[in-house]
Amino acid sequence: MIIIIDGIVYFLEVPSAFIGGIALTEFPIPQGATLEQIQQEYAELTRKRGYNISERKGNTSYGISIAVCQLIDTILRDEKQIFPVSARADSSYGVGTEVVFGLPCIISSIGIERQLVLPRNAEEQRLLEESATQLNLAYNSRG
């Protein structure tokens, strides 16, 4: 899970990431690379993705419209799929309930049926709290 504000990656969730049922932290890393290097590269790619799409297509509305269509289909068909959607953080995240993040939620015919709480280590919790602070500052500074 990545939270980006003004192009800055504030939080990268690794312990809950899996590839084919294998935890990312236990997945064989290519020789000559480290998990930290891969994380940094992925964060940089994520940071630039919107700009790259905009440069190629002129805007990013296609990606947004595809996501909206997927959400609408999921709601209309009561599919109970997991999507990262903006939602007030569950109290177990420890950042207050006024903070809104893109969090994994089960989406059904009622909208957000349930929010999934991601496991975090101490460093990720610190980064999450820092992200919440930045979001609150941004929200409170609006005119």
N, C-alpha and C positions, 0 to 999 in steps of 0.2 A: 504494500500500500504506500503510495507516495502522495504527499501533499505539497503542492507547488503554489507559492505566492510570489508574484512578480518575478517569475523565472528562477526562484531559489527553492531547491528541494529541502524541505524541513524534516521529512520523516520517511524512512525506508524500512518496511517490514520484511525481515528475513526469516525469523524462526517459524513463521506460519506458511512459508512458501514451500511448495512441493513440486517435484517434476516426476511424473509417473509413479506417484506414491512414495517417493524418496524425499526426505527433507533436504532442502537446498543446502543446508549446512553440512550434510553428509554425502551430497552428490559428488561424484568424481569431477574434479576441476581439471580442465585441460592443462597439460604439462606447460610450465613456464608462466602460468597465471595464478592469481590468488582470488579468493572470493571478494576481498576488498576492492581489487582492481575491477572485477566484473561489476560490482555494485556501483562504483564510480562511473564506469562507462555507461551502464544502464541509466543512471541518474542523468548523465549528460545527454544521452539520446532522448530521454523523456522530456528534458528541459527544452530541447530544440525541436521536438516533433511538431508542435503547433506551428512554429515559424516555417519549418520545411514544407508542411502541407500548404500553408498560406502562400509561400513563394511559388509552388508548383501550380496551384489551382486558383490563386487570387484571394481565397478565404478558407475558413475551416467549417463552413456551414454544413457541408455534406456529412462530415463525421458526427456533428451534433444531430442532424436530422435522422441519421441511421440509428443513433442511440435512442432518440425519442421514439422512433418507430418500434424498436425492440421492446422498450418499456411499455408502450401502448399494447402491443401484441401480448406481452406477458400478463398485463392487467386484464385485458379482455378475455383471455383464455384461462385465467387463473392458474398460470403455469408454475408458480412458486419457484422462480429462478432467483439466483443471487446476482445482484448488481451493486456496484459502488454508487450510492446516491447521497446527496446532501441530506444530513439528518443531525438532529441534536445528539451530541455524544451521550451514550449511556453512562450512568453514574460510575460504573465500574472502570471506566477509562481514567477517572481521577482528575478530570480537567473542568469540572463543572458541567451543568446541563444546558448552559446558554450557548456553548460553543457548537458551531455547525461544521462538520467535516464531511468529506466524501467517504462514507463508511459502508462496509458490506452489509447489505440487508436482503432479506427474503422478500421478494415482491410478488404479490398475488392480486386477486380481484379487489382487495380492500386497500391496496397501495402497499405501504411498508407493513408487512405482517410481523416481522421480527428482525431486530438488529443483531448481527453477529459480532461478538466481542473477540478481537484478535489477541492472542497471547503476545506479551512484550517482555523483553528483559529490561534491566534497570536503565541501560543507555537509551533504549528505544522509548521508555517511559519519559525520560528526561527530554528527549527530542520532541515527543508528542506534546509535553507540557510547554515547551518552547514554541511549538507551532500554535498551540492554543493562545498563548500570550500574544504572538504576532497577529493572529486573526482578530483577537479582541482589540488590539491597538488599531488595526486597520479599520475595524467596524466603528470604534469610538471616535476615530479621526474624520470620519465622513461628515460632510457639511449638511 
